[in-house]
Amino acid sequence: MDVDSEPARFDPANPGFELALEIESSGLVAQVTGRIQGIDALIAMFMRIAAELRHTGLRQLLVIDHTFGVVPPEDQLKQLVDSVGGQGFADVRVAYVDARGTAISRMELGEIIGREHGYECRVFDNESRARIWLHYGE
């Protein structure tokens, strides 16, 4: 097997994405840029966000995803949901925005899996609509 054809291993010190977290009046906003390559990087991103949610006690999360990469298949999305179990997302309303608008239909599977596991989450292709949903019922 050619070494170049092996999948790259995830390096936590260099995850390939940048995560900027900002606290707004009613919740946490996570701006994600760069490349998310594989499920390990996606799990690492959500674990960083979970740590900040636990630290701040905030109950609303807006993720604005500007990244490049491929949406993981169903089995890996289930792995993501299992990995974040017990990390504080159970009590958080999550709006996830595909800012590039290229993968919303594939991301909806993640929304369905999350809802099946009891998470209050939705995916959007528009930040304004995500903010409206996030604050609905306040």
C-alpha positions in Angstrom: 0.0 0.0 0.0 1.3 3.4 -0.9 1.8 5.6 2.1 0.2 8.6 0.4 -3.0 6.7 -0.1 -3.5 6.1 3.7 -6.0 8.4 5.4 -4.4 11.2 7.4 -4.6 10.6 11.2 -6.2 13.3 13.2 -3.7 15.6 15.1 -5.4 17.4 18.0 -2.6 19.9 18.0 -3.4 20.8 14.4 -7.0 20.0 13.8 -7.3 21.8 10.5 -10.1 24.1 11.6 -10.2 27.3 13.6 -12.9 27.8 16.3 -13.7 31.3 17.5 -16.1 31.4 20.5 -18.0 34.5 21.5 -20.6 35.1 24.2 -23.6 37.1 23.2 -26.4 38.3 25.4 -28.3 35.1 25.2 -25.9 32.4 24.2 -22.6 31.1 22.8 -21.7 31.7 19.1 -19.1 29.4 17.5 -17.6 30.5 14.2 -15.8 27.6 12.5 -13.4 28.1 9.6 -10.9 25.9 7.8 -11.3 22.3 6.9 -13.0 19.5 8.9 -11.5 16.3 7.7 -13.2 13.3 9.2 -15.2 12.5 12.3 -12.4 12.9 14.8 -12.1 16.6 13.9 -15.8 17.1 14.1 -15.9 15.4 17.6 -12.9 17.6 18.7 -14.8 20.7 17.6 -17.9 19.8 19.5 -15.9 18.8 22.6 -14.3 22.3 22.6 -17.7 23.9 22.3 -19.1 21.6 25.1 -16.2 22.7 27.4 -17.1 26.3 26.9 -20.8 25.7 27.4 -20.1 23.9 30.7 -17.7 26.8 31.7 -20.3 29.5 30.9 -23.5 27.7 31.8 -25.1 29.1 28.6 -28.1 27.2 27.2 -28.2 28.4 23.6 -25.6 27.7 20.9 -25.3 29.1 17.4 -22.7 27.3 15.3 -21.8 29.1 12.1 -19.8 26.6 9.9 -17.7 28.1 7.1 -15.6 25.0 6.8 -14.7 22.8 3.8 -14.9 19.0 4.0 -17.4 16.2 3.6 -20.4 15.6 5.9 -19.8 12.3 7.6 -22.0 9.3 6.8 -24.8 8.2 9.1 -22.7 5.7 11.2 -20.2 8.4 11.9 -22.9 11.0 12.7 -24.2 8.5 15.3 -20.7 8.2 16.6 -20.6 12.0 17.0 -23.9 12.0 18.9 -22.6 9.2 21.2 -19.3 11.0 21.8 -21.0 14.2 23.0 -23.4 12.4 25.3 -23.0 13.7 28.9 -21.0 16.7 27.7 -23.7 19.2 28.4 -25.6 19.4 25.2 -28.8 17.8 26.6 -29.9 21.1 28.0 -28.8 23.3 25.2 -30.7 24.6 22.2 -28.4 24.2 19.2 -28.8 26.0 15.8 -26.2 24.9 13.3 -25.7 27.0 10.2 -24.1 25.7 7.0 -22.8 29.2 6.0 -21.6 28.0 2.6 -25.0 26.4 1.9 -23.5 23.4 0.1 -24.3 20.6 2.5 -27.6 21.4 4.2 -29.5 18.4 2.9 -26.8 16.0 4.1 -26.5 17.9 7.5 -30.2 17.3 8.1 -29.4 13.7 8.8 -27.3 14.9 11.7 -30.3 16.9 12.9 -32.6 13.9 12.8 -30.1 11.7 14.6 -29.6 14.4 17.3 -33.4 14.8 17.8 -33.7 11.0 18.1 -31.3 11.2 21.0 -33.2 14.0 22.7 -31.2 17.0 21.6 -33.0 20.2 20.7 -31.2 21.0 17.4 -31.8 22.3 13.9 -29.6 22.9 10.9 -30.0 26.0 8.7 -28.6 27.5 5.5 -29.2 31.0 6.8 -27.9 32.7 10.0 -30.9 35.0 10.4 -33.4 32.1 10.4 -31.2 30.2 12.8 -31.2 33.2 15.2 -34.9 33.5 15.0 -35.4 29.8 15.8 -32.8 29.9 18.6 -34.6 32.7 20.4 -38.2 31.5 19.6 -40.1 31.1 22.8 -38.0 33.3 25.0 
